[in-house]
Amino acid sequence: MTEPARHGRELLQEMRAEPAATPALWWLGHSGFAMKFGSIMFYVDPCLGEVRGRERILRAPLKPEQVVNADLVLCTHAHRGHMDPGTLPGLLAASPRARVVLPRSTAGRAFAAGVPYERMTTTDADLRVEYVSEAARAVVYSIPSAHPNTDWSPESGYPWLGYVVRFDGFTIYHAGDCRVYEGLAERLRPYRISVALLPIAGNNNMSPSDAAQLAEDIGAHWLVPMHYGTFAGVDSDAGRFIDHMLGQRPALPFKIFEAGEKWSLPVEAAAL
């Protein structure tokens, strides 16, 4: 099992350091990220618990009960790797003021996973959630994802979402599980994406070339691949992504994370 770059108390101390002047990201494995701006701390699709029936090849950088700093937890959809019943109850107990933002169609699944209804904030495409803490402010916009289709219904809305998180002049797009579909780039382009977190492995997600093309089409300053390397069978996808980027997209900046590694967005990534 691969050890993360930082984990446990050491990682928490790094997260608790001075307020982040530009957004900081930590990869938690799979599609999980922690995001900090100012004193605001968000978690997106954290999968930190045991996942039955799958061999974890990357140790989670944090245990659920160690996540004492969450303000919002954003879940893109109801699959276990994104709305993990082994993570959410312990995380919410450790961060008693945190709320879970999730597609409105998944509220029942979230409740079954251990999320009380009173701690949910449901959302859907073209809606937004705002969060303000001290001098910092964040706005979370919801974007339909396709896995492999958008599967919209008038009763339930969109079951698969991505989130555009805006911290002042910086915008971070987390696609969740998603294929490129007609109209996705047009939806995203007005947000002027600073960094796009895109899935490059697994069924019904993007290929490296799909992810790179979407990042170019929306004018993203940086591309970060995700949804690889955490569970057995997908540990070579990062190499294919790097080969594609160096060979076919040398002008597009990208970042490859180690689990538990911090990366602060460069000032020039601001979408001003």
N, C-alpha and C positions, 0 to 999 in steps of 0.2 A: 504494500500500500504506500503510495507516494505521500510524503509529508508536505504540508503547506509551508510557504515562505515565512509566515507568521501565524500564530494561532493562540487561542486562549487568552490568558491575562495580558500577554505581550501585545496581542492585536488590539484588545480593548483599550489598553493604555495609549496606543497610537491613535485610535479613533477618538479618544477623549482629549487629545492634545488641543492646542489653541484652535479657535474657530477657523474654518477653511475659507480663505480669501477667494479662491476659485474652487469649483466643485471637485471633490475628491471621490474616487471610486475604489472599492475593494472587491475583487472577484471572490465569491464564496464557493465556486464550483458549479457545474451544470449551467443553469441560467440565473444563478443567484448573485446579486450584487448588493453591497451597501453603498449608499450615496450620502455624502456630507457636504453641506454648504452653510457657512456661518456655524450656528449651533444646531441646525436641523439635521436629523439623521433618518433616512429612509432605507428600508430593505425591500428588494424586489425579488420575488420568487425564491425565497430562501428554502433550501432543501438540506437541512442539517441533521435530520434524524436517521434512524436505520430505515433502509428501503428493502423490504422483504422481497425475496425472489430475484434480486439483482446484486451482483458483486460490485461494491464500491472500490474503485482503484485509486481514488483521491480522498484522503481523509478530510472531513469537514473542518474548516478553520475554527469554528465555534460550535459549542453545544447549544441547543435551544435555550437552556436555563442561563447561559452566559450573556444572552442578548438583553442587556439591561438598559440600552440606550435608544430603543426604537421609538420614533414618533409616528410614522406610518409604515405599514407593511402592504406593499402592492402585489397582488396576485393576479396574473394575467388570465388564468383559466383553471379548471378544476382538476387537471391531471396531477397525480401524486408528486411528481417532480417539481411542481409549481405551486400547488396548494397542499403542502405536505402535512398530513395528520401527525407525523412524528416530530414536526417542528413547531407548528402554530400554538398548541396549548402551552408548551413550556416557554416559548417566546413571550406570549401574552401575559403569562404569570410573572415573568421577569421584568417586563416593561408594562406596568399596569395602566399607563395612560395611552398606550398605543392603540390605534385603530387599524382595521384591515380594509383596504380598498379592493374591490373585486367586481367582476361583471354581475349585473343584477340577476342573471339567470343561474348563477352558481351559489346563491345564498344558502339553499338547502344543503348542498354538498359541503359548504364551509361549516355549517352548523354541525353536520355529522362528523366533520374533521376536528371539532372541538372549539370552534369560534362562536362565542355567544352572539346572538343577533344584535344586542345593544352595542357591540364593539365593531360592527360592520358599517362601512359606507359603500353602498352599491352605486355603480356607475354604468354608463353605456357610451356608445360612440357619440362624439360631438358634445359630450358633457365634460365638465371640469370640476376638480376638487382643489380648494385652496388651503394652504397651511401657512400660518404666520407664527414665528417664534423670535422674541426679542427684536433684533434689527433685520432679521432675514425673512424672506417670503418665498414660497414655492407654489407653483400652479401645476397640476397634473391634468393633462388632456388625454382622453381616451380615443384610440384609433382602432378600427376593426382589423383583426388579423385573419388569415385564411389557413386552416389546418385540416385538410387541404383547401376547404372552401370556407367562406365567411359564415354560412349557416344561419343567417338572420331569420328571425321569425317575429311577427307582430306581437306575439304574447311575451316572448322572452328576450328580444333584442339579440345582441351578438354574444355568443358564448366564448369567443376567443378575442382577447383585446391585447393591444400594445399600449404603452404609455409614453407620452412625451412629457418630460419633467422639465419645467423651466425654472431656473434659478437666476434671477436678474437677466443678464444678457446671454446666459448659457442655456442651451437646450440639449437634453439627453433623450434619445429615443431608444426604448427597450421594446423589442418586437414580440416578446414571448415566443411561442411556437408559431411560425408563419412561413408561408410561401409568398413569393411575389405574385400579386394579382393585378388585374387591370384597374387603374385608378389609385393604387397605393402611393406611387410617387407623387401624383397630383395632390393627394391629401397631405402628404408630409412636407412638400416643398415650401409652403408658406411659413412653416415653423423655423426655417433656417437652422437646421440641425447642426449642433456642434460636434456631437459624437453619436454614432449609430451602433447600438449593441444588437447584433443580428445572429440568428441561429444557423450554424453551418453543418449540422449533423443530425441524424435521426430521421425517422419517417416523416414525410410531408413537411420538411423544412427546406431552407435554401441550400444550394450548392455554394462553394466559395465564389464561383463566377457570378451567380445570382446576387449574392450579398454585395460583392464589389460593384456590380452594375447598379444596384439600387442605391448604394452610397453615392456613386457618381451622379445618378439621376436626380437625387434630392440635394446635391451640393453639400454633403456632410464634410466637415473638416477632418474628422477621424472616423475610422472603422475599427470596431472591436468585435471579434468573433466570440460566440458563446455556444452553449449546448453541446459540449464535447468534453472528453477527457475525464469525466467523473465516474462513469460506469464502464464495466468491461465491454470491450467490443468497439469503442469509439475513440480510442486513444491516438489514432493516426490522423485524425481529421485536421488537427492543427498544422501538421506538416504539409498536407495537401493545400491548406489555405495559404501558408507562407510561400510555397512554391508558386502558386497562382499569382499572388500579389507581387512577388519579386520578378516573375517572368512576364506578367501581362499588365500589371497596374503599378509600375514603379513610382508614379507621381502621386498616388493616393496614400496618405499616412495611415498606418494601422498600429495597433497595440496588442501584443500577446501578453496575457497575464499569467503569473503563477498564482495559485490559490493563496489568499491571505495577503497578497501584494497590494500596496497603495499606489495609485496613480492620480496626480492632480492635473486637471485639464490646463493646458497652457493658456495664457491670457489671450493669445491670438485666435483661440478657438471660439471666443465670444461671438455670438451672432448679432452684432450691433448694426 
